[in-house]
Amino acid sequence: MEKAMRRHFFHHSEEVALNSRSAYVQGLDAEKQHCHWCQIRTFTTHSRYPITIVNNVDDTMIQSNFRFMDESIRANDVEPTRKEFLTGCDCDDDKGCRYDSCTCLQDVEDESEDDGDDSSNSDSEADDVFFEDWHRKKLRKKPYAYHSNGARTGHLRSKMLTSRNPIYECHESCICSPDCPNRVVERGRKVPLQVFRTENRGWGVRSTVDIKKGQFVDKYMGEIITAEEATRRRALSHIAQRKDVYLFALDKFSTPDSFDERLRGAPLEVDGEFVSGPTRFINHSCDPNLRIFARVGDHADKHIHDLAFFAARDIPRGEELAFDYVDGVDDSDMDALDPEKQKDMARCLCGSKKCRGYLW
């Protein structure tokens, strides 16, 4: 790994004449395209929230055919939603995007108010408090998923964090400003992450800063493919269950009764094995410190919703990040499985006190 880093830092900053296209220059360009550090440096958030890669365990490198990316890509046969179907809210004040008058929140079922806001009503917040009190009386419902005031502003409310409800946010088709409080995932990752080599579970991910409960960490990204293509890739994989570690079905809104034909059929899937962001390296834990949520921007894009990681509790800097790979799946009969079936199951190495012994 040190050798690859040396090559990157000493050679990938070389400048050449614009009209020079020698074999060396072409080779250097190709080398940069496959360099993980060069890929990471292209992220728009790199200077403020960098991603680093460290290995203090062995000489293993991240597989050379893996490519870091900061947004998911669609396969050629996955059609984007036509522009005429894209709609956003018309809230002329960003504060209105917290209430049920905002069309982006029209499908939210949770009608609870903020729970446990750490509010300190200083003079500078007086106008906000008056505005919110007025809204509460007039509109009653506040389906906004995040805390509105205090130190936890922009963090998922506790009731939301323990639910399996999707998150609805404002987006680029909305009239509200980019600073709208309901654009937390929309604004992107604001946590520096480090991909590191673990002692016994391959690569893992941690943060170089403290993360607060309910704070957005990052999205799971990859190539968005059809269910048929996902099945084909599973069949080609040496071990099908290994492929399932990287495939996530976008099935939160799939139902045979939907008016949208795209939600009636088999859901699309996200494959992060060869193209993804740093969250692709997050390991499983039966006692996780992260939870993953379906996040919807435009309602017409429910079939291509985001997969967003939020902190399930306060996470100190340096602690490995983990989520439950089978969150929500009933494993009550796990102990009843006979030894023959257990031979084909993926053994869990999370090491937590709540470890179930097997992933699936």
C-alpha positions as CSV (number, residue, x, y, z in Angstrom):
1,M,0.0,0.0,0.0
2,E,2.8,2.4,0.8
3,K,4.3,1.8,-2.6
4,A,1.0,2.8,-4.3
5,M,0.7,5.9,-2.2
6,R,4.2,6.9,-3.1
7,R,3.5,6.6,-6.8
8,H,0.4,8.8,-6.3
9,F,2.0,11.5,-4.3
10,F,5.2,11.8,-6.3
11,H,3.9,11.3,-9.9
12,H,0.2,12.0,-10.2
13,S,0.8,15.8,-9.7
14,E,3.1,16.0,-12.7
15,E,2.2,18.7,-15.2
16,V,2.9,18.3,-18.9
17,A,2.5,20.6,-22.0
18,L,-1.0,20.7,-23.3
19,N,0.1,19.7,-26.8
20,S,2.2,16.8,-25.6
21,R,0.4,13.4,-25.9
22,S,3.3,11.1,-25.5
23,A,2.8,7.4,-24.6
24,Y,4.1,8.3,-21.1
25,V,1.4,11.1,-20.7
26,Q,-1.3,8.8,-21.9
27,G,-0.2,6.1,-19.6
28,L,-0.1,8.6,-16.7
29,D,-3.7,9.7,-17.4
30,A,-4.9,6.1,-17.5
31,E,-3.1,5.5,-14.2
32,K,-4.7,8.5,-12.6
33,Q,-8.2,7.3,-13.6
34,H,-7.6,4.0,-11.8
35,C,-6.0,5.6,-8.7
36,H,-8.2,5.5,-5.7
37,W,-6.6,8.6,-4.2
38,C,-7.1,10.6,-7.4
39,Q,-10.8,9.4,-7.6
40,I,-11.4,10.7,-4.0
41,R,-9.8,14.0,-4.8
42,T,-12.4,14.7,-7.4
43,F,-15.2,14.7,-4.8
44,T,-16.6,18.2,-4.4
45,T,-16.5,17.8,-0.6
46,H,-13.0,16.5,-0.4
47,S,-11.3,19.6,0.9
48,R,-13.8,20.1,3.8
49,Y,-14.7,16.5,4.6
50,P,-11.9,14.3,3.2
51,I,-11.9,10.5,2.8
52,T,-8.7,8.8,3.7
53,I,-7.4,5.2,3.3
54,V,-5.1,3.6,5.8
55,N,-3.8,0.1,6.4
56,N,-1.6,-0.6,9.4
57,V,-2.3,-4.3,9.4
58,D,-0.9,-5.8,6.2
59,D,0.0,-5.0,2.6
60,T,-3.5,-5.5,1.2
61,M,-4.8,-2.9,-1.3
62,I,-8.4,-2.1,-2.1
63,Q,-9.1,-4.1,-5.3
64,S,-7.7,-2.3,-8.3
65,N,-11.0,-2.6,-10.3
66,F,-13.0,-0.7,-7.7
67,R,-13.8,2.9,-8.4
68,F,-14.7,5.6,-5.8
69,M,-17.7,7.8,-6.7
70,D,-19.8,10.4,-4.9
71,E,-23.1,9.7,-6.7
72,S,-24.9,6.6,-7.9
73,I,-25.0,5.9,-11.7
74,R,-27.8,4.3,-13.7
75,A,-27.3,1.4,-15.9
76,N,-28.1,2.1,-19.6
77,D,-31.4,0.2,-19.3
78,V,-32.6,2.1,-16.3
79,E,-34.7,5.0,-17.6
80,P,-34.7,8.3,-15.6
81,T,-38.0,9.9,-14.7
82,R,-39.2,12.2,-17.5
83,K,-38.9,15.9,-16.6
84,E,-42.6,16.6,-17.0
85,F,-43.3,14.3,-14.1
86,L,-40.9,16.0,-11.7
87,T,-42.4,18.4,-9.2
88,G,-41.3,20.2,-6.1
89,C,-42.8,22.3,-3.4
90,D,-43.7,25.9,-3.8
91,C,-42.9,27.0,-0.2
92,D,-41.7,30.7,-0.5
93,D,-40.2,30.5,3.0
94,D,-37.8,27.7,4.0
95,K,-39.5,27.3,7.4
96,G,-42.7,26.2,5.7
97,C,-40.9,23.1,4.5
98,R,-41.2,21.6,8.0
99,Y,-45.0,21.5,7.9
100,D,-47.7,19.5,6.0
101,S,-48.4,22.4,3.7
102,C,-45.1,21.4,2.0
103,T,-46.0,19.1,-0.9
104,C,-42.7,17.2,-0.4
105,L,-44.2,16.0,2.9
106,Q,-47.6,15.0,1.6
107,D,-47.0,11.2,2.1
108,V,-45.6,11.4,5.6
109,E,-47.6,9.3,8.1
110,D,-45.9,10.4,11.3
111,E,-47.8,13.4,12.7
112,S,-45.7,13.7,15.9
113,E,-44.1,16.9,17.0
114,D,-40.4,17.3,17.7
115,D,-39.4,15.1,20.6
116,G,-36.8,16.4,23.0
117,D,-35.6,19.4,21.0
118,D,-32.6,21.0,22.8
119,S,-34.1,24.4,22.4
120,S,-32.6,27.5,23.9
121,N,-34.9,30.3,22.9
122,S,-32.4,33.2,22.6
123,D,-33.4,36.6,21.3
124,S,-32.1,35.6,17.9
125,E,-34.5,32.7,17.8
126,A,-37.6,34.6,19.0
127,D,-38.9,35.2,15.5
128,D,-38.5,31.5,14.6
129,V,-40.4,30.5,17.7
130,F,-43.3,32.9,16.9
131,F,-43.4,31.7,13.3
132,E,-43.5,28.0,14.4
133,D,-46.1,28.6,17.1
134,W,-48.3,30.3,14.5
135,H,-47.8,27.4,12.1
136,R,-48.7,24.8,14.8
137,K,-52.0,26.6,15.5
138,K,-52.9,26.9,11.8
139,L,-51.6,23.6,10.4
140,R,-51.3,21.4,13.5
141,K,-49.2,18.8,11.8
142,K,-45.4,19.0,11.6
143,P,-44.2,15.9,9.7
144,Y,-40.7,17.2,9.2
145,A,-38.2,14.3,10.1
146,Y,-35.5,16.4,11.8
147,H,-35.1,18.4,15.0
148,S,-35.9,22.0,14.4
149,N,-34.0,23.8,17.2
150,G,-31.0,23.7,19.4
151,A,-27.9,21.6,19.2
152,R,-29.6,18.8,17.4
153,T,-30.9,20.9,14.5
154,G,-30.9,18.8,11.3
155,H,-30.6,15.5,13.2
156,L,-33.3,12.8,12.9
157,R,-35.9,13.0,15.6
158,S,-35.7,10.0,18.0
159,K,-39.1,8.6,17.0
160,M,-38.1,8.8,13.4
161,L,-34.7,7.2,14.1
162,T,-36.3,4.1,15.7
163,S,-38.9,3.7,13.0
164,R,-38.7,2.2,9.6
165,N,-40.4,5.2,7.9
166,P,-39.0,6.7,4.8
167,I,-37.6,10.2,4.8
168,Y,-39.1,12.8,2.5
169,E,-37.0,15.8,1.6
170,C,-37.1,18.9,-0.6
171,H,-34.9,18.7,-3.7
172,E,-33.7,20.6,-6.8
173,S,-37.2,20.9,-8.3
174,C,-38.4,22.9,-5.3
175,I,-38.7,26.6,-5.0
176,C,-37.2,26.7,-1.5
177,S,-33.5,27.6,-1.2
178,P,-30.5,25.3,-1.0
179,D,-30.4,26.1,2.7
180,C,-33.9,24.7,3.4
181,P,-33.8,22.7,6.6
182,N,-35.5,19.8,4.9
183,R,-32.5,19.2,2.6
184,V,-30.2,17.3,5.0
185,V,-29.3,14.3,2.7
186,E,-29.7,16.5,-0.3
187,R,-26.8,18.7,0.8
188,G,-24.5,15.6,1.1
189,R,-22.0,14.2,3.5
190,K,-20.5,16.5,6.1
191,V,-18.5,13.9,8.0
192,P,-14.9,13.0,7.2
193,L,-14.5,9.3,6.8
194,Q,-11.6,6.9,6.9
195,V,-11.5,3.5,5.2
196,F,-9.2,1.3,7.2
197,R,-7.9,-2.3,7.4
198,T,-9.4,-4.3,10.3
199,E,-7.7,-7.2,12.0
200,N,-10.2,-9.9,10.9
201,R,-13.0,-8.4,8.8
202,G,-11.3,-6.9,5.8
203,W,-11.8,-3.2,5.3
204,G,-13.9,-1.1,7.6
205,V,-15.0,2.6,8.0
206,R,-14.7,5.1,10.9
207,S,-15.0,8.8,11.3
208,T,-12.1,11.1,12.3
209,V,-14.6,13.3,14.3
210,D,-17.4,12.6,16.8
211,I,-20.8,11.8,15.3
212,K,-24.0,12.7,17.1
213,K,-27.1,10.6,17.4
214,G,-29.4,11.2,14.4
215,Q,-26.7,12.8,12.3
216,F,-26.6,12.0,8.6
217,V,-23.4,10.2,7.7
218,D,-23.5,9.4,4.0
219,K,-25.4,7.5,1.3
220,Y,-24.9,4.0,0.0
221,M,-24.0,4.5,-3.7
222,G,-23.4,2.3,-6.7
223,E,-24.7,1.2,-10.0
224,I,-28.5,1.2,-10.2
225,I,-29.6,-1.9,-12.1
226,T,-32.7,-3.9,-12.9
227,A,-33.8,-6.9,-10.9
228,E,-33.0,-9.1,-13.8
229,E,-29.5,-7.8,-14.0
230,A,-29.1,-8.3,-10.3
231,T,-30.2,-11.9,-10.5
232,R,-27.7,-12.4,-13.4
233,R,-24.8,-11.0,-11.3
234,R,-25.7,-13.1,-8.3
235,A,-25.6,-16.2,-10.5
236,L,-22.1,-15.2,-11.9
237,S,-20.8,-14.5,-8.4
238,H,-18.5,-17.2,-7.0
239,I,-20.5,-17.2,-3.8
240,A,-24.0,-15.7,-4.2
241,Q,-24.3,-14.7,-0.6
242,R,-21.1,-12.6,-1.0
243,K,-22.7,-10.7,-3.8
244,D,-25.7,-9.9,-1.5
245,V,-23.3,-7.9,0.7
246,Y,-23.1,-5.3,-2.1
247,L,-26.6,-5.5,-3.6
248,F,-29.4,-3.4,-2.0
249,A,-33.0,-3.6,-3.4
250,L,-34.8,-0.3,-3.7
251,D,-38.0,-2.0,-2.6
252,K,-39.3,0.4,0.1
253,F,-42.3,1.4,-2.0
254,S,-42.8,-1.7,-4.1
255,T,-46.3,-2.9,-4.0
256,P,-48.5,-4.8,-6.5
257,D,-51.3,-2.3,-5.9
258,S,-49.4,0.8,-6.9
259,F,-50.6,3.2,-9.6
260,D,-47.0,3.5,-10.7
261,E,-46.1,0.5,-12.9
262,R,-42.5,0.9,-11.8
263,L,-43.5,0.1,-8.2
264,R,-45.7,-2.8,-9.1
265,G,-42.8,-4.9,-10.6
266,A,-39.5,-6.2,-9.2
267,P,-37.6,-3.3,-7.7
268,L,-34.3,-1.8,-9.0
269,E,-31.2,-2.7,-7.0
270,V,-28.0,-0.8,-6.2
271,D,-24.7,-2.7,-6.8
272,G,-21.8,-1.2,-4.9
273,E,-19.2,-3.9,-5.4
274,F,-17.1,-2.2,-8.1
275,V,-18.4,1.4,-8.1
276,S,-19.4,3.1,-4.9
277,G,-18.5,5.5,-2.1
278,P,-16.7,4.8,1.2
279,T,-19.9,3.4,2.8
280,R,-19.5,0.3,0.6
281,F,-16.8,-0.8,3.1
282,I,-19.0,-0.5,6.2
283,N,-19.2,-3.8,8.0
284,H,-22.1,-5.6,9.7
285,S,-22.9,-5.6,13.4
286,C,-25.7,-7.2,15.3
287,D,-25.5,-4.2,17.6
288,P,-25.0,-1.4,15.0
289,N,-24.3,2.3,15.6
290,L,-25.8,3.2,12.2
291,R,-29.2,2.7,10.6
292,I,-30.1,2.9,6.9
293,F,-33.2,4.8,5.7
294,A,-35.0,5.2,2.3
295,R,-34.8,8.9,1.4
296,V,-37.1,10.3,-1.2
297,G,-36.6,13.6,-3.1
298,D,-39.0,13.9,-5.9
299,H,-42.1,11.7,-5.4
300,A,-41.9,10.6,-9.0
301,D,-38.5,9.0,-8.2
302,K,-39.7,6.7,-5.5
303,H,-38.4,3.7,-7.5
304,I,-34.9,5.2,-7.4
305,H,-34.8,6.4,-3.7
306,D,-31.6,7.0,-1.8
307,L,-30.2,4.8,0.9
308,A,-29.1,7.1,3.7
309,F,-27.0,6.2,6.8
310,F,-27.8,8.0,10.1
311,A,-26.1,7.5,13.5
312,A,-28.3,5.4,15.8
313,R,-26.5,6.8,18.8
314,D,-23.5,9.1,19.6
315,I,-20.4,7.7,18.0
316,P,-17.0,8.8,19.3
317,R,-14.3,9.5,16.7
318,G,-12.3,6.4,15.7
319,E,-15.1,3.9,16.5
320,E,-15.8,1.6,13.6
321,L,-19.1,2.3,11.8
322,A,-21.5,-0.6,11.3
323,F,-25.1,-1.4,10.4
324,D,-27.3,-4.5,10.5
325,Y,-27.2,-6.1,7.1
326,V,-30.5,-7.8,7.8
327,D,-32.2,-5.1,9.7
328,G,-35.9,-5.9,10.1
329,V,-35.6,-9.5,8.9
330,D,-37.1,-12.0,11.3
331,D,-34.3,-14.3,12.6
332,S,-36.2,-15.8,15.5
333,D,-35.8,-19.3,14.1
334,M,-32.0,-18.9,13.6
335,D,-31.2,-21.2,16.6
336,A,-33.5,-23.9,15.2
337,L,-31.5,-24.3,12.1
338,D,-29.7,-27.7,11.9
339,P,-25.9,-28.0,11.4
340,E,-26.3,-28.9,7.8
341,K,-28.1,-25.6,7.0
342,Q,-25.6,-23.7,9.1
343,K,-22.7,-24.9,6.8
344,D,-24.1,-22.7,4.0
345,M,-24.7,-19.6,6.2
346,A,-22.4,-16.6,6.5
347,R,-20.8,-16.6,9.9
348,C,-20.9,-13.2,11.7
349,L,-17.7,-11.8,13.1
350,C,-19.1,-8.6,14.6
351,G,-18.0,-9.6,18.1
352,S,-20.8,-7.7,19.8
353,K,-22.6,-9.1,22.9
354,K,-25.8,-9.3,20.8
355,C,-24.1,-11.3,18.0
356,R,-26.6,-13.7,16.4
357,G,-23.8,-15.9,15.1
358,Y,-24.7,-15.8,11.4
359,L,-25.6,-13.1,8.9
360,W,-28.1,-15.2,7.0
